[in-house]
Amino acid sequence: MPFCSKCGKELGAEDLFCSACGTPVGDTIQAIQVETLDIPYPDGGSARLEIVVRSAGRINVSRGASEKFVEGTVEYDDSELAPVVRVQGDRVRIVQEERFVVRVRSNPVNRWDLKLGDGKPFSMDVKCGVSMGDWDLGGLPLTDLTLQAGVSNNSLSFDAPNPEALRLLKLSAGAGDLDVSGLLNANFDRMKVEGGVGEVRLGFTGKSLDRDARVDIGGGVGSFRITVDETVPTRVSVEGLASVSAHGGFLQTRSRGFSLGGVYTNDAYESSQSPSLRLDIRMGVGSVSLDTTR
């Protein structure tokens, strides 16, 4: 189903205007072209991957075979959306070039379907504007991961453990929603999340922690829904004017006076000596929901 490039709302086949923002729905201007990507690993023991999607699009990324670094297709109906691949040293860039003159399109065809190899550790840096993305990253040997999203709805999942230590997982959500599951499988040391005006859902489930992990969360007027495996020792500190609702095994252990925040821990944090998860949240006037799961 197509969607509006201005606000991201899904559109019906008969829609002439976006019902949310009023943007006209334009027809495609060229025949759909399919670009096939077949990118080997760069030289060296590790690699760096950068993906830049500048126009409204749909992105599907998952784990592929170990023989290739990146393989898949990009479909588009405007030659300006053709991806450009550049390899320099251990760095691979797949980029839609920024143009000085850009045609205003309300309904472009811009579909990315990529599979990433698991044969070599790599870092990944993603920038996407108005997009809808499904990122199935389970089992990929990621050493660093950054996702910067604009007016986007993105879903990230880690359904299998990362065999590498992920030094930094950095997520930035703009005006859309972000849903991340299986975060304990990401095997991260540190995580940074910046929320926008949408909802961010973080699910800390998966394998047991091998070491302490820290999460820094910042937000303005949006909301965060955080779920943690009840067996993982967890401490959550909230500062700012955000309203906090604690459910499941979370209890407030310290208040911040006139602030709406406080410190919250689960039963495992009070009783276990295992590696712990620490979340530091700084919010404006948004909301935070805490819960545990089995």
Order of alpha helices (4+ residues) and beta strands (2+ residues): beta-beta-beta-beta-beta-beta-beta-beta-beta-beta-beta-beta-beta-beta-beta-beta-beta-beta-beta-beta-beta-alpha-beta-beta
